[in-house]
């Protein structure tokens, strides 16, 4: 892997603080270890014990990390089996038919239901005449019925005001001649019959339409004809969209392998973080790991696009990357060269981190971390071969460190 010489950034800015003191401590420690290994020098027992404790904690970190990777791989596999993993897409709105409104209740009343309480003392009959102007005019005739003797009469309703009667006409001043009827009429004109209230037909009070007769509800019952061919189904006004098909088992297996490969690659970050935490502190070590992701994203945007943001939209500040975003970015690449482009970006990110360690803490610390990574890859490959697993992902990772 070629060295990215364009990493021209202040090392203090990359780590988020000064690391010169840590670099001097590393150089003194290297000198002491070199002198302890010579015949003239006596080994420093305190330094030997400190190095043994570091190695014990390093092996404990690897053991815990192996357990975490196995658990994460199992959880991701379970997630793939329960739901198809893919980029979120906009779901089309569900088409539903508008419900048919229930008919408004119709109240049937008759004209007599609107009449006032009958008055035993007086009975009023109404008649309607049509004048020449076309407007209806109501005429009222009042007829008084005397109650029988001994009959109890309820208190009468308030009487309507009686219209003013015209003055009486004296007919004696005219010559009394026999009445000459008009041609074709009988000799005498009988008195007109008293006006009575006609019985009005039932009226329907419908709040959404004019009065009319009560609608009759009918239900159609289709009786199948004997030996009749079945009718073709009527197409729905809102056809249902076909349910999207999930990924095939082969596609799920491919996604699982991509996820496991990125888990193995993230072990490089854990080794670097473990070695730097005792020297520069956890915060500075994570700051360097996170900022190198941003630098690599500028060089390989097609590989690291949005990779340092989690699913909740939060910035990942420990240098790790969202595996699902990395997998999605790879699916957008040319399939014939997707592995090569992704490995080029991942290799460049690893080299940037090793170069940052070299500039900040010296070439010796870079060599130590690189040796740790290669040793872990060798051990991991031997375990994969012994378990009958595919060692090719390990070989891909070894090519990134060479």
Residue pairs with C-beta under 8 A, 6 or more apart in sequence:
1 347
1 348
1 350
1 351
1 400
1 401
1 402
2 351
3 351
3 355
4 299
4 348
4 351
4 352
4 355
7 295
7 352
7 355
7 356
7 359
9 295
11 19
11 356
11 359
11 360
12 18
12 19
14 287
14 288
14 291
14 292
14 356
14 360
15 280
15 284
15 285
15 287
15 288
15 356
15 360
16 283
16 284
16 287
16 288
16 291
17 280
17 284
17 287
19 279
19 280
19 284
19 360
19 361
22 279
22 280
22 360
22 361
23 360
23 361
23 362
25 279
26 279
26 361
26 362
26 364
26 365
27 362
27 364
29 47
30 362
30 364
32 44
32 47
33 47
33 51
35 41
36 42
36 43
36 44
36 47
36 48
37 43
54 278
57 274
58 274
58 372
61 270
61 274
62 376
65 267
65 270
69 263
69 264
69 267
72 263
73 256
73 259
73 260
73 263
76 256
76 259
76 323
77 256
79 85
80 252
80 255
80 256
81 252
84 246
84 247
85 247
85 255
85 324
86 247
87 328
92 241
95 238
95 240
96 238
97 237
97 238
103 215
104 206
104 207
104 208
106 204
106 205
106 206
106 214
106 215
107 204
107 205
108 202
108 203
108 204
108 205
108 214
109 202
109 203
109 205
110 200
110 202
110 203
111 199
111 200
111 203
112 199
116 157
117 157
119 154
119 156
119 157
120 145
120 147
120 151
120 153
120 154
120 156
121 144
121 145
121 147
121 153
121 154
121 156
122 142
122 143
122 144
122 145
122 156
122 159
123 143
123 145
124 140
124 141
124 142
124 143
124 160
125 141
125 143
125 194
125 195
125 196
125 197
126 138
126 139
126 140
126 141
126 195
126 197
127 138
127 139
127 141
127 195
127 196
127 197
128 136
128 137
128 138
128 139
129 136
129 137
129 139
130 136
130 137
131 137
139 195
140 160
141 194
141 195
142 162
143 194
147 153
179 188
179 189
181 187
181 188
181 189
203 211
204 211
204 212
204 213
204 214
205 211
206 212
247 255
255 327
257 393
258 323
258 326
258 327
258 330
259 323
259 324
259 327
260 393
261 393
261 396
261 397
262 321
262 323
262 326
262 327
263 323
264 380
264 393
264 394
264 397
265 346
265 397
265 400
266 320
266 321
267 376
268 350
268 353
268 373
268 401
269 289
269 319
269 320
269 353
271 369
271 372
271 373
271 376
272 285
272 289
272 353
272 357
272 369
273 282
273 285
273 286
273 289
273 318
273 319
275 365
275 368
275 369
275 372
276 284
276 285
276 288
276 357
276 361
277 285
279 361
279 365
280 360
280 361
286 317
286 318
286 319
287 317
288 319
288 353
288 356
288 360
289 318
289 319
289 353
290 308
290 316
290 317
290 318
290 319
292 319
292 349
292 352
292 353
292 356
293 304
293 307
293 308
293 319
293 321
293 349
294 308
295 352
296 303
296 304
296 345
296 348
296 349
296 352
297 304
297 305
297 307
297 308
299 345
299 348
300 341
300 344
300 345
300 348
302 329
302 332
302 333
302 341
302 345
303 326
303 329
303 330
303 341
303 342
303 344
303 345
303 346
304 321
304 326
304 329
304 345
304 349
305 325
305 329
306 322
306 325
307 321
307 322
307 325
307 326
307 329
308 315
308 316
308 321
308 322
309 315
309 316
309 322
309 325
310 316
310 322
311 322
311 324
316 322
326 342
330 338
330 341
330 342
331 338
333 341
333 342
334 341
339 396
343 396
343 399
343 400
346 400
347 399
347 400
350 400
350 401
354 366
354 369
354 370
355 366
357 365
357 366
357 369
358 365
358 366
370 401
373 401
374 398
374 401
377 394
377 397
377 398
377 401
380 394
381 391
381 394
381 395
381 398
384 390
384 391
384 394
385 391
